[in-house]
């Protein structure tokens, strides 16, 4: 492949939606006003954009536009202006979802990527999950209408309850669900399985998104 072929093959796509995947791991957001994105997810932009969040002690934007009651936040910042904003997260796959006015989704704060500013959001910690077990799991509750994007390690499984999941592999669920958190002591007999903390989703409606990857180790290092 010569330089011209390389440039043409990997050039930004023309037209398309305001939230458009350039490839499976890179999102192109057409900004005309404001948009909410995960802090640190910007890889490039064109035009005139500014980013608002909280400054860290080391300098730079850390996000956390809203904070949970526990004073723990999730790293979300506001991008404002006009141009194209390119965001990505550690080579994870980008999932673009369109919410209607009566729809909502709760996304793990580690897996949220971006959403329209018209989408209402609230940051909550998941009751029953200790920081030691789940790395301080914080979710962003998003309510439509509007477009939201999240990221997954690999292709996700979207299942209907009842289902029990590992918190470290749980990406999101519909907001009509309220998971209960419990400890399965039976599987701890003998050698530890590292699967003692589980999330139980009951009922027959809604959905739960899980990924073929456990992020607990990464959360505890952040």
C-alpha positions in Angstrom: 0.0 0.0 0.0 1.5 3.3 -1.1 1.0 6.6 0.8 -2.0 7.7 -1.4 -3.7 4.4 -0.9 -3.0 4.5 2.9 -4.4 8.0 3.1 -7.5 7.3 1.1 -8.3 4.0 2.9 -8.1 5.6 6.4 -9.5 9.1 5.7 -12.5 10.3 7.8 -15.9 9.3 6.4 -18.0 12.0 4.8 -21.5 12.7 5.8 -23.3 10.3 8.1 -24.8 10.7 11.5 -23.7 13.1 14.3 -22.3 10.0 16.1 -20.6 8.0 13.5 -18.1 5.1 13.9 -15.0 5.6 11.8 -14.2 2.0 12.5 -15.2 -0.4 15.2 -13.0 1.3 17.9 -13.1 5.0 16.9 -16.1 7.4 17.1 -16.5 10.6 15.2 -18.8 13.1 16.8 -20.0 16.1 14.8 -20.1 18.8 17.5 -22.4 21.9 17.0 -23.0 23.1 20.5 -22.1 20.8 23.3 -21.6 17.0 23.8 -20.7 15.0 26.9 -17.7 12.6 26.6 -15.5 10.5 28.8 -12.6 12.5 30.1 -9.3 11.3 28.5 -11.1 9.8 25.5 -10.3 12.5 23.0 -7.7 11.4 20.4 -8.1 14.3 17.9 -10.5 17.0 16.9 -11.0 19.6 14.1 -12.5 23.0 14.3 -12.9 25.1 17.5 -13.6 23.0 20.6 -13.1 23.6 24.3 -13.3 21.0 27.1 -14.7 21.6 30.6 -14.3 19.5 33.7 -12.2 19.5 36.8 -8.5 20.1 36.8 -6.3 17.4 38.3 -3.4 18.1 40.6 -1.1 17.1 37.8 -2.9 19.4 35.3 -5.3 18.6 32.6 -9.0 17.8 32.6 -10.3 15.0 34.7 -14.0 15.5 34.0 -16.6 14.7 36.8 -19.1 17.3 35.7 -21.6 15.7 38.1 -20.7 13.8 41.3 -22.5 11.0 43.1 -23.8 11.5 46.6 -20.8 9.6 47.9 -18.6 12.3 46.3 -17.2 9.7 43.9 -17.7 10.8 40.3 -17.4 9.3 36.9 -15.0 11.0 34.5 -17.4 12.9 32.2 -16.5 16.2 30.6 -18.3 18.6 28.3 -17.0 19.4 24.8 -18.3 22.7 23.4 -17.9 24.4 20.0 -18.0 23.4 16.4 -16.0 20.7 14.7 -15.4 17.0 14.6 -14.4 15.2 17.8 -12.7 11.8 17.6 -12.9 9.7 20.8 -11.8 6.2 21.7 -11.1 4.1 24.8 -8.2 1.6 25.0 -9.1 -0.1 21.7 -12.5 -1.2 23.0 -15.4 -1.6 20.5 -17.8 1.3 20.2 -21.5 0.7 20.5 -23.9 3.5 19.4 -27.4 3.4 20.8 -30.4 5.7 20.1 -32.8 6.2 23.1 -36.4 7.2 22.7 -38.1 9.6 25.1 -39.3 6.7 27.3 -36.1 4.7 27.2 -33.1 4.6 29.5 -30.0 2.7 30.2 -27.6 2.4 33.1 -24.0 2.2 32.0 -20.9 1.3 34.0 -18.9 4.5 34.4 -15.8 2.8 33.1 -17.7 1.9 29.8 -19.5 5.2 29.0 -17.9 7.0 26.0 -20.1 9.9 24.9 -23.7 11.1 24.7 -25.7 14.0 23.5 -26.1 16.9 25.9 -29.9 16.7 25.7 -29.7 13.2 27.3 -30.4 13.5 31.0 -27.9 11.8 33.2 -27.4 10.9 36.8 -24.3 9.3 38.4 -25.0 6.7 41.0 -22.9 4.2 43.0 -24.2 0.6 43.0 -25.5 -0.3 46.4 -24.1 -3.5 47.9 -20.9 -3.6 46.0 -17.9 -2.9 48.2 -15.0 -1.0 46.8 -12.7 -3.9 47.5 -14.9 -6.3 45.5 -15.8 -4.2 42.6 -13.4 -1.3 42.5 -16.0 1.3 43.4 -18.5 0.5 40.7 -20.2 3.7 39.6 -23.0 3.8 36.9 -24.3 6.6 34.7 -28.1 6.5 34.4 -29.0 7.9 31.0 -32.6 8.9 29.9 -33.7 9.6 26.3 -34.3 11.0 23.9 -30.9 11.1 22.3 -27.8 9.1 21.3 -25.5 7.5 23.7 -22.3 5.5 23.1 -20.6 2.9 25.2 -17.5 0.7 24.8 -17.0 -3.1 25.3 -14.1 -5.4 25.2 -15.0 -7.6 22.3 -18.6 -8.3 21.1 -21.2 -8.0 24.0 -23.8 -10.4 25.0 -27.3 -8.7 25.5 -29.5 -11.0 27.6 -33.0 -10.9 29.0 -33.5 -11.5 32.8 -33.5 -13.6 34.8 -29.7 -13.7 34.7 -26.8 -13.5 37.2 -23.6 -11.7 36.2 -20.1 -10.9 37.3 -20.0 -7.2 38.2 -16.6 -6.8 36.5 -18.0 -8.1 33.2 -21.3 -6.2 33.5 -21.4 -3.2 31.1 -25.0 -1.9 31.2 -28.7 -2.7 31.8 -32.0 -1.1 31.1 -33.1 1.3 33.8 -36.3 -0.6 34.5 -34.1 -3.2 36.2 -32.7 -2.9 39.7 -30.0 -5.6 40.3 -29.5 -7.1 43.7 -26.0 -7.9 44.9 -25.1 -11.0 46.7 -22.4 -13.4 47.8 -22.3 -17.0 46.5 -20.6 -18.8 49.3 -21.1 -22.3 47.8 -18.5 -21.7 45.1 -16.0 -20.5 47.7 -15.7 -23.9 49.3 -12.1 -25.2 48.8 -10.0 -23.1 46.5 -11.2 -19.5 45.9 -13.0 -19.0 42.6 -12.9 -15.2 42.6 -16.6 -15.3 41.7 -18.1 -14.6 45.1 -19.7 -11.2 44.3 -22.6 -11.5 41.8 -25.4 -9.3 40.4 -28.8 -10.8 40.1 -31.3 -9.4 37.6 -34.8 -10.7 37.9 -38.1 -10.4 36.0 -38.7 -11.1 32.3 -38.3 -7.6 30.8 -35.4 -5.4 30.0 -31.9 -6.3 29.0 -28.4 -6.7 30.5 -25.2 -6.1 28.6 -22.1 -8.2 29.5 -18.7 -8.4 27.8 -16.2 -11.3 27.5 -13.7 -9.5 29.8 -13.5 -8.6 33.5 -12.4 -5.1 34.4 -12.0 -5.4 38.1 -8.2 -5.3 38.1 -8.2 -2.2 35.9 -10.7 -0.4 38.1 -8.7 -1.0 41.3 -5.6 0.4 39.6 -7.3 3.7 38.5 
